[in-house]
Amino acid sequence: MNPVSSAKEEGETTSPRLSIIVPAYNEEARIGATLERMVAYLEARGESFELLVVSDGSDDGTNAIVNRIAEAHAQVRLMTYSPNRGKGYAVRVGMLAAGGERLLFSDADLATPIEEIEKLSEALDNGCDIAIGSRDTVGSQLIRRQSMVREMGGRFFNQLVQLIAVPGIHDTQCGFKLFTRRSALAIFSRCQIDHFAFDVEALFLARKYGLRISEIPVRWAHQEGSKVRFVRDAIRMLKTLFRIRFTHYGEATSPYRLPTP
């Protein structure tokens, strides 16, 4: 990995209950409101937490905004590197740097509201290793839908995902996933995909570990500004599905050893 600079690398000696990893690439238009909402909710919740923003080679005002908020809230930390490497790379950097007992990956647009973590936390309380937000299971609420083209493209992609990589998971791409520390370290230490199909690889590896995955219906509202373009990225994502399957296929004969808690 490229060198990563991180503010507030020293000083905290106790592990927080929760780490939230927010990948960000040129998110100056919304990162401030997102962090303020997250911090307000998490402080009211009463559990210890850290909030890691991983700036994926941003060259706008994202870093300055995060640093300003970090000055007012000690739980907020900015991690930066350059050049831009992709969302999967950013999430991997954050997951491997986080110190929490539980690790949440959340998109910067808060398409899934931070309050939905209560549902995912309950699944981990009940013994699951990973809880993933889902827009395509009974009980989910699509407050604002995507365009028809994007929605149909997403369904087609999911059919391929189920056929090639992770059968039985209805929505691999919702940007709201909660991991136990043990499962996060096991998975993200082996992940290789740097772009938007990293979710599929993470869940594929989780299955190979025998980890318990729970798909949780959540509230979700489409936000403008997505950097995924289905037509542009479709061929690359299809190639990536086969890469995930065959890169890790040979490892299936010898079960992975999970890190000790």
N, C-alpha and C positions, 0 to 999 in steps of 0.2 A: 504493500500500500504506500501511497504517497505520504509524506510527512503531514501530520495533522496538528494544527495549532489549537490550543484549548485554553480559554480563560478559566480561572478558578480551579486549577489543577490540584492545588494544595489546600489544606485547612480542614476539610471534612473528614472525621475519623470514624463516624458511624454510618452504616449502610442505611439508605432510606428504604422505606417500605415499597415505594413505587418509583420507577424511572419511566419517564415519557420521552420518546425519541421522535422528534419532528424533523424530517428531511425538508430542506428549503433550497430552492433554486430561483433567485430573482423574485422573491415574494414580498417586496417592500409594500405592496398595496394592501396586504392583509395580515402580515405576520404580527404586527403590533396588536391589533384587535384580538387575534387568535391567542396570543400569549397572555394578554390581560384577562381574557375570559377563562383560560385554563388555570391561571394562578388564583383568581378569585374563587373558582369552584374548589380547587384542591386545598386551598387554605381553609375554606369553610368545612371541608370534609374531615379535616383534623388529623390525617395520617401524614407521616413524613414523606417527602417526595423530592425528586430532582427533575428538572425539565431541560433536556438536552436538545438544542437546535443544531442540526448539522447542516452547515451552509455548503452546498454542493457547487463550489466555484462561483458563487453569486458575484456579479459585478455591478449591482445596483445598490440601493440603500439598505438592503436586508441586514447586513452585519451591524451597521450603525444603530438600527432600530433595536435589534436584539441586545446589543451592548447597553443601550440606554435603559432597557427594562431590567437587565441583569444588575445594573447599579442599584436599582430599587428593590430587587427581589433576589436574595442570596441563593435561592433554589434554582435560578435560571443560569444556564451555562451555554456559551457559544463554542462550537467546534467548527473550524474552517480548514479548507484545503483548496488547491487550485492545480489544474483546471477542472472544469465540470466533468464528473465521471458517471453520473447517472443515479437515479433514485435508489436502486438496489445497493449500490456502493455506499451511499449516504446512510441508509438504514443499517447496513452491516457495521460501519464505523461506529455508529451510535450504540448499537446493541452490545458490541464487544467492549465499549468504554464505560457503559452504564454500571452502576453499583447496586441497583435496587434488587429487592427480593422478587419483585414482579416487574416485567418490562412491557410497556405498551408502545406500539408504533401507531402514530396518528398522523394523517395527512394535515398539511398546513392550512387547508381550506376549511377544516372542521365540517366537512360534508356530513360526517357522523358526529353529532354533538358529544362533547367530552363527558356529559352526564351519563351516556350510555355505557360507560365503564362499569357502572354498578351491575349491569347484566352479565358482563364478561367476568367480573370478579366473582360473582356467585358461582359461575361454572367452575372456576379454579378452586373455590372453597369446597366444592363438591367432588374434587378429585381429578379434574381434568388438568392436563399439562398445558394446553393451548386453547384459547377461546377466540374465535374469529367472528367479527361482525359480518352479517349477511344481509343482502338486499333481496334475496331470492328464496327465502324460506317463509313458511307460514308464520304470520305475526309481524313481519317486517312492514315498515311504513315508509313509502316513497313520497315524501312531502313535495318534492319538485323533481320531475323525471328528466332524463336526458332526451336528446333528440331521437327520433325514430331510427335514424341511421346508426347512431352510436349504440342505442339499445339493442338493435338487431345484431350489430357487430359484436357486442359483448356476449350475447347469447351464443352466437356461432363460435366465438373463441372458447367459451366455457365448455361447449360440446367437445371441442378438440382437447381441451385440458382433461376432461373426464375420460376421454378415449385413450389418451396417450400417457397421462401422468398421474392424476389423482382422482380416480373414480369415486363418485358419491359425495363430493364436495360441490355444492351448488354455486358458490360465489367465492372464488379465490382472490378477487381483485379489490374487494372493499378495503380501504385504507385505514383499518381499525382492528388491530390484533394484539392480544394480550398473552404473554408467555411467562411461565415460571422461569426463574433465573437458570435453573438446570437445563431446561429445554432450549432456552435462547442460546446459551453458550454452545450446546451440542450442535445446534443447527447452523448458527451463523458463523461458527468457526470453519465450517465446510462449504458454505455457499460461495458460488463463483459468478453468478449472474449480476451484472451491474445495472441493468435497465429495468423496465417495468414488469418483466415476467419473473422478477425475483421472488414474488409471493408464491408462485407455483413451485419453484425450487425449494423454498423453505418448507412448504407443506409436503412435498415429495419426500424430503429428508425426514420430516417428522414421522411420516408413515413408515419409513424404513427403520426408524428407531423404535417403532411400536408405541409411540407417544399417543396419548389420548387427546383427540381434537374434538372440540364442541363448536358447532356452527350456530351462532346466536342471532336471531332476528333483531335488527336495530332500526332506528329512525335514520333516514338519509335524505339529503337534499342536494341535487346537482348544483355545483358551483362552476361558474364560468372560469376559464383560465387553465383548463387541463392541458398538459403538455403532450398527452398521448393523441396521436392522429391515427385512427384505425387503419385507413387505407394505406397510409405511408408506412405504418409499422407492422402491418399484418404479416408480410412475408418473413420479416425478422423474428416476429414472435412465434410463428410456426416453426422456424428453424430452431428457435430456442427450446421449444417443447421437446423436440427430438434430442437436442443437446443435453437437456436435463436428464432425460430417460437413459441415454446411453453413457453419459459421463459417470453416473452413479450406479449403473446397472450391475457392473462386476462386483460392486461392494455388497450386493445382496446376499452372497453366499456366506459372508461372515458378519454376524450382527455387530452393529456399532456398540461401543462401550460409552455409556453416558457418563459425563463428569460427576463426581461426587458433589452433593449440595454444599 
